[in-house]
Amino acid sequence: MTFDKETLQTLLNLPDIAVDRVVLGERKTLKVYVHSTLEGTNCHRCGRPIDHEYGHGRELELRHLPFGDYRVVLVLRPKRYQCPFCEGRPTTSQTLSWYTQRSGLARNSGQVRA
């Protein structure tokens, strides 16, 4: 079975991401490396929109629903942004709508696909 980027993008059915590459690992695990297609986030301190890029956060591994016999793990390095308005210019990692920070799960991983 082969998995091309376009097919995986459709099967994942997640907004605001693009598939970069796919790695078939041990025990039928698909590691799907993705990146955000959104620009900017809100400052965690003042809440204002910010768009000054400041690198990427640490790599997150998020479980997704399996594809047949294959376990699926999404790998994402969230974009980081720096706030020009707050003292000390703090940085904030972008969070996408389909996962909760520190949960290790994509939000739709508990939903059943038709």
C-alpha positions as CSV (number, residue, x, y, z in Angstrom):
1,M,0.0,0.0,0.0
2,T,1.4,3.4,-0.9
3,F,0.4,6.7,0.6
4,D,0.9,9.9,-1.4
5,K,0.6,13.4,0.1
6,E,-2.6,14.3,-1.6
7,T,-4.4,11.1,-0.5
8,L,-3.2,11.6,3.1
9,Q,-4.3,15.2,3.0
10,T,-7.8,14.1,2.1
11,L,-7.9,11.2,4.6
12,L,-6.7,13.3,7.5
13,N,-9.5,15.9,6.8
14,L,-7.8,18.5,9.0
15,P,-7.8,22.2,8.3
16,D,-4.9,24.5,8.0
17,I,-2.1,22.0,7.3
18,A,-0.1,20.6,4.4
19,V,1.6,17.3,4.3
20,D,5.4,17.5,4.0
21,R,6.4,13.8,4.0
22,V,5.4,10.4,5.2
23,V,7.5,7.8,6.8
24,L,6.5,4.2,7.3
25,G,7.9,3.1,10.7
26,E,8.0,0.0,12.7
27,R,4.8,-2.0,13.5
28,K,2.8,-0.4,10.7
29,T,3.1,3.2,12.0
30,L,2.7,6.0,9.6
31,K,4.5,9.2,10.7
32,V,2.9,12.1,8.7
33,Y,5.0,15.2,8.9
34,V,2.8,18.3,8.5
35,H,3.2,22.1,8.7
36,S,0.7,24.9,9.4
37,T,-0.6,26.9,6.5
38,L,-1.8,29.7,8.8
39,E,0.1,32.9,9.5
40,G,0.1,34.5,12.9
41,T,-1.4,33.8,16.3
42,N,-2.5,35.7,19.4
43,C,-0.1,36.7,22.1
44,H,-0.5,34.5,25.2
45,R,0.0,37.6,27.4
46,C,-1.9,40.5,25.8
47,G,-4.1,38.6,23.4
48,R,-3.3,40.8,20.4
49,P,-2.8,39.3,17.0
50,I,0.9,38.9,16.2
51,D,2.7,37.9,13.0
52,H,6.5,38.4,13.7
53,E,7.9,34.9,13.1
54,Y,10.3,33.6,15.7
55,G,11.2,30.1,14.6
56,H,9.4,26.9,15.5
57,G,8.5,25.2,18.8
58,R,9.5,21.6,19.7
59,E,8.2,18.8,17.6
60,L,4.8,17.5,18.6
61,E,3.6,13.9,17.9
62,L,-0.2,13.7,17.8
63,R,-2.1,10.5,17.4
64,H,-4.8,10.3,14.7
65,L,-7.4,7.7,13.8
66,P,-5.8,4.6,12.2
67,F,-6.0,4.1,8.4
68,G,-6.9,0.4,8.2
69,D,-4.1,-1.6,9.9
70,Y,-1.8,1.5,10.1
71,R,-1.4,3.6,13.2
72,V,-1.1,7.3,12.3
73,V,1.0,9.8,14.1
74,L,1.1,13.4,13.0
75,V,4.4,15.3,13.5
76,L,4.1,19.1,13.7
77,R,6.6,21.8,14.7
78,P,4.3,24.7,15.6
79,K,5.3,28.2,14.4
80,R,6.4,30.6,17.1
81,Y,5.7,34.4,17.0
82,Q,7.1,37.3,19.0
83,C,4.9,40.0,20.5
84,P,6.1,43.5,19.8
85,F,3.6,45.0,22.2
86,C,4.5,43.3,25.5
87,E,7.4,44.0,27.8
88,G,10.2,41.5,27.2
89,R,8.8,40.6,23.8
90,P,7.5,37.2,24.8
91,T,7.0,34.4,22.2
92,T,3.9,32.4,21.7
93,S,3.5,29.1,19.8
94,Q,0.7,28.8,17.3
95,T,-2.0,26.3,18.2
96,L,-4.2,24.9,15.4
97,S,-7.9,24.2,15.9
98,W,-7.7,20.4,15.6
99,Y,-5.5,19.6,18.7
100,T,-5.3,20.6,22.3
101,Q,-1.9,21.5,23.7
102,R,-0.2,18.7,25.7
103,S,-3.0,16.2,24.9
104,G,-1.1,14.1,22.3
105,L,-4.3,13.6,20.3
106,A,-5.7,15.2,17.2
107,R,-9.3,16.3,18.2
108,N,-10.9,14.1,15.6
109,S,-9.0,11.0,16.8
110,G,-12.0,10.1,19.0
111,Q,-14.6,10.6,16.2
112,V,-15.7,7.9,13.8
113,R,-15.1,8.5,10.1
114,A,-17.8,7.4,7.7
